[in-house]
Amino acid sequence: MKDMVEIRWHGRGGQGAKTASLLLADAAFNTGKYVQGFPEYGPERMGAPITAYNRISSERCTVHSNIYYPDYVVVVDETLISAVDVTAGLKADGAIVINSGKSPEEIRPLLKGYEGKVCTIDAGKISEEELGKNFPNTPMLAAIVKVSGIVEPEAFVKDMEASFHHKFASKPHVIDGNMRALKRSMEEVKIG
């Protein structure tokens, strides 16, 4: 399918990569797209590397496998760059989005010759400042939406607000913090 976008997420157990991939699937579905969002686990323990995937298309998708040649890669934990081949199969006309306080230029030499777009966002700093804890998945979700354009930003923000109101109905401060983190991340992601 020529209009299908495939995204691979790399994170560690407990960082929310799986949750972010499912939230992205929900947001794209709510705009009328066909979606898949699913994780792949190795050893199921906190801190172990995990991979999650998204397929998003305007046509029904009948492929049900891992994603080997993604258009985009999201790296929720910068330490995975040296532990996992995060650029494996990544298309040169795609992009990689990395949770890092470093610039795209500083990160590029660590990516085994990848020549496509390199984007960074300090998701840890944003979540610490807006949520009081290091929950990088919300900022990373916003960053991939901004970089990929897979969902219109206004529709995405509206959808996430509704999702957060449902999920955190008894914790309005968490809703506000997540919304600030989303909006800030879409503004602060560095595209190199």
C-alpha positions in Angstrom: 0.0 0.0 0.0 1.5 3.2 -1.1 0.0 5.5 1.5 0.8 3.3 4.6 3.0 4.8 7.2 4.9 2.4 9.5 6.4 3.4 12.8 8.7 1.4 15.1 9.0 2.4 18.8 12.1 1.4 20.9 11.8 1.9 24.7 12.3 0.1 28.0 9.6 -1.6 30.0 7.8 0.9 32.1 8.6 4.0 29.9 5.3 3.9 28.1 6.4 3.1 24.5 3.6 0.6 24.1 1.0 3.0 25.6 2.2 5.8 23.2 1.9 3.5 20.2 -1.7 2.6 21.2 -2.6 6.2 21.8 -1.3 7.1 18.3 -3.3 4.3 16.8 -6.4 5.6 18.6 -5.8 9.2 17.4 -5.3 8.1 13.8 -8.4 5.8 14.0 -10.5 8.7 15.2 -9.5 10.6 12.0 -10.9 7.8 9.8 -7.7 5.9 9.2 -7.1 2.1 9.4 -4.6 1.4 12.2 -2.5 -1.2 13.9 -0.8 -0.7 17.2 1.0 -3.6 18.9 4.0 -4.4 21.1 6.7 -7.0 20.8 8.2 -8.2 24.1 11.4 -9.9 25.0 11.9 -10.7 28.6 8.9 -9.0 30.3 10.5 -7.0 33.0 10.8 -3.3 34.0 13.7 -1.7 32.2 14.1 -4.5 29.5 14.1 -3.3 25.9 10.7 -3.4 24.2 9.6 -2.7 20.7 6.1 -1.5 19.6 4.7 -0.8 16.2 2.1 1.3 14.3 0.7 0.9 10.8 -1.5 3.7 9.7 -3.3 3.8 6.3 -6.3 5.1 4.5 -6.9 1.6 3.2 -7.5 -1.6 5.2 -4.2 -3.3 6.0 -4.0 -7.1 5.8 -0.3 -7.3 6.8 0.1 -8.7 10.3 3.8 -8.8 11.1 6.5 -6.8 12.8 7.8 -3.8 10.9 11.2 -4.3 9.4 11.4 -1.2 7.1 9.8 1.6 9.0 9.1 5.1 7.8 9.8 6.4 11.3 11.5 5.2 14.4 10.9 6.6 17.9 13.5 6.0 20.5 12.1 6.7 24.0 15.4 5.9 25.8 18.6 7.3 24.4 20.7 4.5 25.9 19.1 2.1 23.5 21.1 3.7 20.6 24.2 1.7 21.7 22.3 -1.4 22.8 19.9 -1.9 19.8 20.2 -1.2 16.1 17.5 1.4 16.2 18.1 2.4 12.5 17.8 -1.1 11.1 15.7 -0.9 8.0 14.7 2.7 8.6 13.9 4.3 5.2 16.3 7.1 4.2 13.3 9.4 3.4 11.9 8.9 6.9 13.1 10.1 10.2 14.2 9.0 13.7 13.0 10.8 16.8 15.1 10.4 19.9 14.5 11.4 23.5 17.7 13.4 24.1 18.8 16.7 25.4 21.4 16.6 22.6 21.0 18.2 19.2 20.3 16.2 16.1 23.9 17.0 14.9 25.3 15.5 18.2 23.3 12.3 17.8 23.8 11.7 14.1 27.3 10.2 14.5 25.9 7.5 16.8 23.4 6.2 14.2 25.6 3.9 12.1 25.6 6.1 9.0 21.8 6.8 8.9 21.4 9.7 6.4 17.7 10.6 6.9 16.2 13.1 9.2 17.3 13.0 12.8 15.1 14.7 15.4 15.5 15.1 19.1 13.3 16.1 22.0 14.2 16.3 25.7 11.1 14.4 26.7 12.5 13.7 30.2 13.0 17.4 30.9 9.5 18.3 29.6 7.8 15.6 31.5 9.7 16.4 34.7 8.7 20.1 34.4 5.1 19.5 33.3 4.2 16.3 35.2 6.7 16.3 38.1 8.0 12.8 37.0 9.9 11.3 34.1 7.1 10.0 31.9 8.7 10.4 28.4 5.9 8.7 26.4 3.6 11.8 26.2 6.3 14.1 24.8 7.5 11.4 22.4 4.0 10.8 21.1 3.6 14.5 20.4 7.0 14.7 18.7 6.3 11.8 16.3 3.0 13.4 15.4 4.7 16.7 14.6 7.6 15.0 12.6 5.4 12.6 10.7 2.3 14.6 10.1 0.3 11.4 10.4 -2.4 13.2 12.3 -3.3 16.9 12.0 -1.9 18.6 15.2 -5.3 20.2 16.1 -7.1 16.9 15.8 -4.4 15.1 17.7 -4.5 17.6 20.6 -8.3 17.5 20.8 -8.2 13.6 20.7 -5.6 13.4 23.4 -7.4 15.8 25.7 -10.6 13.6 25.4 -8.5 10.5 26.1 -6.8 12.0 29.1 -10.1 13.2 30.5 -11.4 9.6 30.3 -8.2 8.0 31.7 -7.5 10.6 34.4 -11.0 11.7 35.3 -10.2 11.9 39.0 -6.8 13.6 38.5 -7.4 16.9 36.7 -3.8 18.1 37.4 -2.5 15.1 35.4 -4.7 16.0 32.5 -3.4 19.6 32.5 0.3 18.5 32.8 0.0 16.0 30.0 -1.7 18.6 27.7 1.1 21.1 28.5 3.7 18.4 27.8 2.0 17.5 24.4 1.8 21.1 23.2 5.3 22.0 24.4 6.8 18.9 22.7 5.3 19.8 19.4 6.9 23.2 19.6 10.3 22.0 20.9 11.2 19.0 18.8 14.4 19.7 16.9 14.4 18.5 13.3 17.9 18.0 11.8 
